[in-house]
Amino acid sequence: MPNVDKIYEHDGLKVRWQSALCSHCENCVTGLPSVFNLKPPKSTPWIDLRGADKERVIAQVSDCPTQAISVVK
């Protein structure tokens, strides 16, 4: 599987996901499933920033142990 480097944006917030860094510990999925969903409907990406307010998303992203997800400034 190729490495993915993607930026998700909503309401001025940008979150970057780098698959090569991901250890699949699922901190993001268990901590904020309304945003990080590994089994979304086909029309929705697995990261949907509309699922929580900015502060909550930023807090969850900061819990990523590998920095596979990060806030883009």
Secondary structure, 3 states (H helix, E strand, C coil): CCCCEEEEEECCEEEEEEHHHCCCCCHHHHHCCCCECCCCCCCCCCECHHHCCHHHHHHHHCCCCCCCEEECC
